[in-house]
Amino acid sequence: MRKGVKVAVTGGVFTAMVAGAGYGTYNVVNGLSGGDGGVGTTAAAGPADVRTGPPGASEIEETSAKFFAAWEQDRPADAADLTNNAAGAVPLLTGYGQDAHITKVHITPGVATGATVPFSVRATVSLDGRTKPLAYDSRLTVVRGETTGRALVDWTPSVLHPDLRADGDTLVTGESSAAPIEAVDRDGAVLTKEKYPSLGPILDALREKYGARAGGTPGVELSVHHADAAVADTPLVTLAKGRAGTVRTTISASAQAAAETAVKQYAESSVVAVKRSTGEVLAVANHRGDGFNAAFLGTLAPGSTMKIITAATLIDNGITTSTGPAPCPDTATWQSETFHNLTGMAPSENATLSESFARSCNTAFVKYADSVKVDSLTDEAQNRFGLGRDNWKVGIPSFDGSVPASGGPNTAANMIGQGEVQMSPLDMASVTATATTGVFRQPVIVGRGLDDRRVATAQGLPASTVGQLRAMMNRTATSGTASAVMAGLSGSIGAKTGSAEVDGQTRSNSWFTGYRNDVSAAAMTQEGGHGGDAAGPIVAAVLRASG
């Protein structure tokens, strides 16, 4: 959707996500020492002698070969001097042998593509008489040093190991930080990251929190210790097995399989499905290069899926009803900011709220910014939908949404899911469940009996509001913007499409939430376009398999 002001990706999560996919580029600067002109280098040549331009093939081959040789021979300072950030590289290269206890390193380079050299590592991990082989693939890129003109390895932690994704991540071999677990689904089927790759970070988080509670004992492992305390250690090699405790989750293996398959069709996608009558998470899947659990922890503007909460706000505050007026002009202006509809949408001055909701008319909702208070949307989100209080206890880390009381143009922008509103797919799946049942049931991925935690509560919605929201979502799914995606789904269905513009992106983020029978689901695809383009097919596939 288009509007007058775009919003930027904000919040810690998509800073983490910026350490991932759109989220994923490290901004490497020159180190305090090393190959780009600092302590430990030869004297810099005069300006006229400094080479410029991309490194040539011979330079790429020579630099990578020298770097690999120094790494293999456990000469961390020499290897770091061949990078453009020696100060950042030395601790990790030193810790590779000293803390991770990795020896007998053999590196085999592959065929370079431009300045990027893929390579494979074969090594041994040894501690206290226990030894296991280690094998993995990585890649490096050779760049021109900014001050010396030398050909240097462009340093990022992932050069050393692909699971070192952020500055501060380290490799460590020792007693595992948590006891191992055997996670099972709601029917007792074993869940493994090999069979369900998206569950990798979820299983690691469950292990970190519940390993000891489940009766397990730690083993000895090589693992990645992440700088972000919210991210559980990632085990890489087990030298001595601990005793696994069983953790029963709310996941449905069949729904999880469908979610895994669905997200693979679209890069940078995440989806969550919940059981509407209980709040139990049935599936959570991410298709991301960074391994980040954006399905639970993402913090992005949800676009027009937010109109579910906005419509509830208008109804609960007596401003209009589903059959009441909600005119849809070409443009709407609020505090000098002009908002637009999707290109090609015909205006409708006699539209009802239900019609404007089903068509996803931005201006109809913006026009009501005059009728709400600055905190009306915030109160509805917190008190009715249980959002934005930072008190969800799902079982692993999650983000429970943010709907701030914004003044100025953002009062209107928030109403259409732009401005300062932030959500995750988990949040929007919960929103749909609350909107269509009237009861807020905080999502959970493990039963409360495992740790006696107190889940969040909220007031929920009046029955009359629920009836109107269900009717509007059903209209959207059968004859509105979601009809093409939801076609062929039987039973009780409803949906809402969304797209959110983000500064710096060429395409909007695709959002979609819907329900079928007792299952609600929500998905987000970064730069996926309109709601029905990417997120919609993902949600429909999950509902088809689990509704």
FIPAZA-790882 format. One record per residue (C-alpha): z negated, y negated, x; residue in three letters. Coordinates in pm, whole numbers, plus 50000, padded with zeros to 5 digits. Each point is the difference from the previous one (the first is absolute). Last residue first. Layout:
<vogus>
ZYXAla ...
</vogus>
This chain:
<vogus>
490575261149244Gly 499935016950342Ser 503525007150119Ala 501834974549784Arg 497284974550067Leu 500485003950375Val 503774997049975Ala 499744969849770Ala 497654982550242Val 502395004650292Ile 503044990149794Pro 498254967649903Gly 498844990450351Ala 503594999650128Ala 502524980849789Asp 498154997549670Gly 497474975050133Gly 502634977750155His 500635000150373Gly 498525026250235Gly 498914975050266Glu 496665018250017Gln 499935027949747Thr 497005000949767Met 498975027249758Ala 497735004349698Ala 499005030249796Ala 498245007949673Ser 499425035349874Val 498545011349666Asp 503244998849797Asn 502544981850211Arg 499104967550167Tyr 501704972350193Gly 499814976550295Thr 502824985650206Phe 500264976950299Trp 502934991850231Ser 499374974850276Asn 502644972850008Ser 502965000350234Arg 500874978550304Thr 496384997950108Gln 498554971050198Gly 497934986349713Asp 499235026549741Val 501545003149654Glu 498365023949760Ala 501765024049766Ser 498525016049693Gly 500695025549729Thr 497585010549727Lys 499755033949833Ala 499195020649694Gly 500155036349888Ile 498465023749746Ser 501985032350015Gly 503405005650153Ser 501594984550306Leu 503795000249971Gly 500494963050068Ala 497094984650192Met 502174984950273Val 502674986049768Ala 497404987149754Ser 497844981150249Ala 501474965249939Thr 499685003349622Gly 501105024449732Ser 497905031550035Thr 497684993050293Ala 499564963049927Thr 499405007549631Arg 497375025750097Asn 498324974450225Met 499934974849715Met 498645025549750Ala 497345011950243Arg 498954964250069Leu 499734992349627Gln 497925030849923Gly 497744993450298Val 499384964449887Thr 498965011949654Ser 497715026350148Ala 498114973950200Pro 500285003650379Leu 497735012450277Gly 496554986550087Gln 499995010750364Ala 498385026550220Thr 500115008250370Ala 498965034350123Val 496535009150115Arg 500025025350284Arg 498225033249960Asp 501585013550321Asp 501875031749906Leu 499134997049632Gly 502194969149961Arg 503135021550006Gly 502644993150260Val 503134978549963Ile 498484974649761Val 501544972149791Pro 497574977349810Gln 500275007449630Arg 500584968049808Phe 500245008649631Val 502514985149754Gly 502225030850028Thr 503404983750054Thr 498974968950192Ala 497385018750203Thr 502445027150115Ala 502694974150074Thr 497574979350205Val 498845031350186Ser 503565008050106Ala 500284963350100Met 496935001550223Asp 501075032350170Leu 503454984750065Pro 498224972050186Ser 499424964749873Met 499894963850111Gln 500174968249789Val 500264967650198Glu 503264986349861Gly 502185027849859Gln 499115024049722Gly 501504980849709Ile 496724984249889Met 499054993550363Asn 502964976250034Ala 498774979049707Ala 496544993450139Thr 501645000250343Asn 501734967049924Pro 496664981750020Gly 496775019649971Gly 499275035850091Ser 497135020349858Ala 500585030150222Pro 501475033049881Val 499355024850281Ser 500395037649984Gly 497725029850046Asp 500965008750358Phe 499165035350111Ser 498005018650264Pro 499235036549914Ile 497965015049715Gly 501214975849733Val 496954977750017Lys 501294967649850Trp 497764969950056Asn 502224972950148Asp 499694979349681Arg 503714993749952Gly 500835023949719Leu 497925017149732Gly 502714995749732Phe 498054981649726Arg 497384980150193Asn 501794995350332Gln 503634996349898Ala 499224981149680Glu 497624976350179Asp 502524993250275Thr 502804993349750Leu 497844975049813Ser 498744982850319Asp 502264969550002Val 499784997849624Lys 502875011449781Val 502164980449757Ser 502014978250237Asp 500935030850207Ala 501565013249677Tyr 503464987250094Lys 499815021350317Val 499875031249784Phe 503184992449807Ala 501624987050320Thr 499735033250176Asn 501895020849745Cys 499475036850073Ser 502425011249725Arg 497335022649848Ala 497304973550046Phe 502224972649850Ser 500705022049698Glu 496355009749949Ser 498864963950041Leu 502444989749728Thr 503304982950070Ala 501244971149784Asn 501184977550286Glu 501935028050163Ser 501734992350330Pro 502565024750136Ala 499025018050320Met 502894998550246Gly 497964994250313Thr 496405011149950Leu 497944971749860Asn 499114967250164His 496894979750085Phe 499874963050080Thr 496964985650178Glu 499054964049916Ser 496655010149849Gln 501555027549788Trp 503684999849923Thr 501835026449798Ala 503635010350030Thr 502665017849798Asp 497815000349688Pro 498185031349870Cys 497834991549702Pro 496755019949961Ala 499104998549630Pro 497805026249833Gly 500895036249943Thr 498115011950309Ser 497324974549928Thr 499324964250106Thr 497274977750146Ile 497075018949848Gly 498285004550337Asn 500315038049985Asp 503734997649922Ile 500904975650276Leu 497875018250255Thr 501445033949899Ala 503504985950050Ala 498974987550345Thr 498535033850095Ile 503215018249905Ile 502004971050143Lys 498765010650343Met 502765026350004Thr 502194968950025Ser 499484995750373Gly 497325021050169Pro 499184975750284Ala 499035021550296Leu 496805014550143Thr 500495036750084Gly 496875021050053Leu 500305029049756Phe 503765006349988Ala 500344981550331Ala 498405029550179Asn 501424991050342Phe 501925027050188Gly 502004973250184Asp 503545011149918Gly 499365000949629Arg 500715023149710His 496655000249821Asn 498615024049742Ala 496985002249773Val 499745025349720Ala 497615010449722Leu 497374973150045Val 497285004949739Glu 499484969849775Gly 498745022649718Thr 502164995349688Ser 502884983450182Arg 500425027250262Lys 501264981050302Val 503294998350192Ala 500484979650317Val 503224990150178Val 501044984250330Ser 503384990250144Ser 501064985650334Glu 503325018650000Ala 501285014349672Tyr 501055036049923Gln 497015014450183Lys 497754984149739Val 501155024449731Ala 499605032250199Thr 496414992450097Glu 499194989349643Ala 501415032349857Ala 497975020950245Ala 496884980149915Gln 500525005849628Ala 500275037550062Ser 496985000750231Ala 497874980549752Ser 497524978450189Ile 496444996049865Thr 498555011950330Thr 497775029350091Arg 498634997850352Val 499285033250174Thr 498154999350332Gly 501745009950320Ala 498085014750293Arg 501074984350328Gly 502965011850200Lys 500094995850374Ala 502854983350188Leu 501614984849690Thr 502954977150073Val 501084968149820Leu 497154989149772Pro 500474965149847Thr 496714981249980Asp 499364983949663Ala 501354965449917Val 497554974849852Ala 498534993450344Ala 503344985950115Asp 500065005850376Ala 501165035649940His 498695029350203His 502965022950055Val 498905035850052Ser 499745027650257Leu 497545023949849Glu 496765019650034Val 498515013049674Gly 497554984849756Pro 497985020549746Thr 500795002749630Gly 497595001349709Gly 501914978749749Ala 497704970550065Arg 500895001850373Ala 503744997849941Gly 499714975649706Tyr 500724965450137Lys 502115006450309Glu 501635030649845Arg 500974980949688Leu 501504972550218Ala 502005025150204Asp 501175016849678Leu 501184966449865Ile 501704991150329Pro 502015032549994Gly 500495002149621Leu 503494985850026Ser 501065030350206Pro 499345024949716Tyr 500755034850135Lys 499094992250360Glu 497334975349893Lys 498195028549829Thr 498695004249645Leu 498595034349906Val 500365009249632Ala 496635000649821Gly 501084987749656Asp 499064963350049Arg 501525000650348Asp 498375013650313Val 498974983450325Ala 498825023050275Glu 497864977850216Ile 499374994450369Pro 496734984250116Ala 500184963550097Ala 500144979550320Ser 501445029750184Ser 498215010750316Glu 502084988650293Gly 503494988450095Thr 500864963549941Val 503284980849962Leu 499574963349910Thr 501024974949732Asp 499024964650104Gly 503424984849947Asp 501655018349713Ala 502095030849930Arg 498845025450255Leu 501355029349799Asp 503344998250183Pro 498345006950338His 500314980750327Leu 502934978949877Val 498094995649672Ser 497554976750178Pro 502754973850033Thr 501464988550329Trp 503624989250041Asp 500725019150321Val 501314975950261Leu 503314989350160Ala 499094970850223Arg 501094964349915Gly 496794986650148Thr 498914976149725Thr 501175015749672Glu 500225035550127Gly 503185016049866Arg 499445028849761Val 499835038150018Val 499115018249679Thr 497795030649975Leu 500015031749795Arg 497695027949887Ser 499975037649954Asp 497055023950003Tyr 498535030350174Ala 496435008450101Leu 498895034050124Pro 496365011049964Lys 497205005750250Thr 496275006249961Arg 498005003050320Gly 497844969849928Asp 502964978149900Leu 503745004650052Ser 503074985749825Val 503285010850160Thr 503374982650005Ala 503564999649863Arg 501424966149908Val 503424993849849Ser 502124969150046Phe 502104974949811Pro 501384970650202Val 500834967449822Thr 502094973850183Ala 503255010149832Gly 499455034949871Thr 498745019350300Ala 500535037450021Val 496735018650030Gly 497284997750263Pro 497865030350083Thr 496394992550090Ile 497635025150161His 496284993250001Val 497775025750168Lys 496894982149872Thr 498544985249682Ile 496244995350003His 500154975049711Ala 497364977750157Asp 500905001050371Gln 503625010949996Gly 501484980049712Tyr 497154975150040Gly 501694985050304Thr 503324996149818Leu 498204984949702Leu 497934975750207Pro 502964990050224Val 502544992449722Ala 498464969049846Gly 499484981650328Ala 503355012850125Ala 501884983649714Asn 503694997650093Asn 499965035450139Thr 500785013950348Leu 496684987850134Asp 498335022249738Ala 501515031050162Ala 498744989350342Asp 496524993049865Ala 499935033049810Pro 500925022350296Arg 499365033749837Asp 503005016950166Gln 501785005849668Glu 499494963649898Trp 501254986850335Ala 503075022549976Ala 500714990149637Phe 499844962950087Phe 502275004550302Lys 502535019149790Ala 499844974249719Ser 500644971650244Thr 502885017550178Glu 501805011649685Glu 499704966349827Ile 501084981950315Glu 503065022550038Ser 500964994349637Ala 499774962350027Gly 497024979349892Pro 500724973649733Pro 500714964850122Gly 498454981450291Thr 499325006350367Arg 497734976350188Val 501624988550328Asp 500684963849900Ala 496464996149876Pro 498585010050338Gly 498765035450038Ala 496515009549901Ala 497775013550271Ala 499495037149975Thr 497825012449722Thr 496355010749986Gly 498684968849837Val 502624983249787Gly 503744997749940Gly 501445020949722Asp 499255033650158Gly 496264999749993Gly 497104976549951Ser 498694977349728Leu 502465016149764Gly 503074983249852Asn 500175000849623Val 500775028849766Val 500384992149632Asn 499605034849855Tyr 502325008149716Thr 498985022549722Gly 499164985949670Tyr 503304996449862Gly 499015034350117Ala 496695004250174Gly 497854974950177Ala 501184975749739Val 498425025549772Met 496754993950175Ala 500644963149945Thr 501035012549663Phe 496555013149959Val 498174970250138Gly 501304976249737Gly 503214981449942Thr 503715006149960Val 501454965749927Ala 500764986449658Val 503174985149862Lys 499934968249799Val 502324990049718Gly 500535033649842Lys 502355029250025Arg 499505035849887Met 
</vogus>
